[in-house]
Amino acid sequence: MKKITLLTLILFVNLLAFTQEKIEKSYKLPEVNIKTPEGQTFNTSNISNNGKPVIISFWATWCTNCVKELNSISEVYGDWQKETGVN
């Protein structure tokens, strides 16, 4: 019985490690070219914040929900920077 329990535990730990590795890889931002409001183009692969969060918000000034989102982000952005180093 102890051998089966130990084997099950080992398999579970290995599965957990494999799953965690897959999850971390899935959080990578896709590489796409984005045009800035000034007309310059940059690739998302160049975005880096030393492992800290980065917020990218696509919006339009005519979109009511987008404006609400930007206002909400603006209200808490300073706190986010202090807590997480978000960029």
N, C-alpha and C positions, 0 to 999 in steps of 0.2 A: 504494500500500500504506500509506503514511504517513497519507493522508486517512482511510482506512478504520479504521486503528488509533486515530487521534485521535477520529473520530466515535464509535467504540465506547466509548472512554474517557469521553467527554462524556456519552453515554447512560447509562453505568454510574454515574457520579457523580450524575447527576440522579435515577436510580432509587434509589440509596442514600439521597439526601436525602429523597425522597418517602417511602420506607419508614420512615426514622427518625422523621419527623413523625407518621406513622400509629401507630407503636409508642408514642411518647410520649403520644399522645392516648388510647390504649387502657389506660394505667395509671391513669387517673382513677377515683377511687372513685365508685361509683354513689350518687346522692342518695337516701337512705332515712331514715325516722324511726326512731330507736332509743330504747327506754325504759331508763332507768337502774334499778339495784336500788332506788333511793329513789323510783321512780315518775315521775321527770321525763322529758320527751321532748326529744330534740335531733335535728337533722338532720346527716347526715354531711358535708354541704356546708360546715358551720361548722368542721370539723376542719382545722387548719392548723398546720404546724410549720416554716414558712419554707423549704420545699423539702427538709427533712430527713425521714427515714423516720418513719412512725407505725405502731405495732403495734396491731391490733384483734384480739382473740381472743374468740370466742364459745365458751363452755364451760358445763359443768354439774358440780356437785360429785359427782354419782353416776357420772360418766363417768371410768373409770380412765385412759384415754388423755389425756383433757383435763387431769386432775390432773398426769400425767407431763409434759405440755407446759408447763403453768404452772410447775412446779418447774424445768424446764430453762430456761425463759425467765428465771425469777428468778435462777438461778445466773449467767447471763451478761449480765443487763440493765445492770448498772453498767458493764461493759466496752463494751457497745453505746452507752451514753450518751456515754462518753468518746470513742469512735471516730467515731460518726456523728451524735450529737446526737438520737438516736431519742427519741420521746416516747411 
